[in-house]
Amino acid sequence: MTTWFIVMLVVFGAFKIIVSSLPNSVIESIISKYETHPQLEEENATVTINGNNLEGEQKSKIIHDFNEGLFLDRYYAPPHNEGTPLIINAKRGKKDFTFYIYSHEEHVDVVKQHKKKVVAYSLRSKNLQNNDMFVSADLA
């Protein structure tokens, strides 16, 4: 019994040392798989509003504003939004995501969809909140 205790103590000690000394890049890659609000890359994303694809500087600005948005709160049931959403289709690795962005005066609602899984959350992004490109629910 004592030998098993010593063996298990050594195994758990080695496991603790390995887990606590992982490089930052490994930790960041593990965490990025489970992020609610991921960082998007411009070349792997398309931005659509009212069925029209945005290109160039407008697309870059929207993706930059989305990436810089401050995560506020996660909704456990997707909110019922009205108005015209800004749609971002993005690909991260092998996964395809669709983001529906609804602008409000005080925040931005984001509904993220991957296959059948839907996650809704709110962001604070001054540029997306004050964007004139889509009609917000407050004005509709």
N, C-alpha and C positions, 0 to 999 in steps of 0.2 A: 504494500500500500504506500509506503514512503517513497519507493522508487517511482511509482506512477505520479505521485504528487510532485516530485522533483522534475520529472520529465515534462509534465504539463506546465509547471512553473517556467521552465526554460522555453518551451514552445510559445507560451503566451507572452513571455518577455521579449522573445525574438520578433513575434508578430507586432507587438507594441512599438518596438524600435523601427521596424520596417514601415509601418503605417505612419508613424509620426515624422519620418524623415523623407517622405516622398518629395520629389522636385515640384516646384510651383507649376510648371507646365502640365504635369500629370494631374494635379489637383484641379487646375482650371479646365482641363478637358473633361474631367468627370463632372464638375459642377455645371459646365455649359450644356451638357446633355439634358439637365433637368431644370433649366432656367424657365421662369414664366415669361419674362420679357427678354428675348434674345437680341443680340446685336446682328443686324442684317448687313449683307454685303451687296453693293450696288449691282455688280455683274450677275448675281444670282437671284435678282428680284425684278418683278414687273409691277408697276403701279398703274391702277386703272380707276377712272372716275367716270360715271355715266356711260360706261362701255368704251371710253376712249383711253388708249394707252398714253401715258405720259413718258416723255423721253428727255434726255439732256439735263439741263440745269434744274428744271422743276422736279424731275425724278430724284436727282441727287439731293436737293434741298429737303424733300419730304422724307427720304430715307435717313438723312442726317438728323433731322428733327425727331424722327421716330426713335433713332438710336440714343439721342440725347435726352429723351423724355424720362421724367422721374416717376418711378413706380409708386403708386399711392396705395391701392387696395385691390384685393382679389374678390371677385363676386362668386358666390357659390351657385347662383343661378344667373344665366345670361340676362342682362337687362333688355327690356323691350324698347329699342331705339327707333326713332323715326328720322326721316331725312335721308339724304343721299350719303351712303358710306364711301369712304376711300378704301379701295381694295388693294392689298399688297399680296402678291403670290411670291413666296420665297422658297428656296431650296437650301437646306443645310445638310450636307452629306447626302444620305439616301432619302431623307425625309422631305416631303413637300408640305408647306404650311400655307394657310390662307389667313390673312389678318383683315378684319373689317373694322375700320376706324370711324367712329362717330364723334363729331366735335360738339362740345358744349361750351358755355361761357367760362365755367370754372374748372373744367377738366376735359379729358378725352377718354371715351370708352373704347376699349379694344376687345374684340372677340377673336380669339386665336383658335383655328380649327386644323387638326391633323387627323386625317381619315374620319373616324366618327367621334373622336374626342374633342370636346369644346371647352375652352377655358376663357373666362371673361375677367378683365381687370381694368382699372382706370390708371391713366397717366396724367402727369402735368407737363405739358409742353406748350409754352407760350406761342410758338410759331404755328403749331397745328391747331391750337384753340382759336387763333385769330386768322386762320387761313380763309380767304375769300373763294377758294375753288369749289367748295361744296357747301350745300345748304345745311345748316345745323338744325338739330331738333328744336332748339329754342325759337327759331324763326319760322319753322314750318307750321 
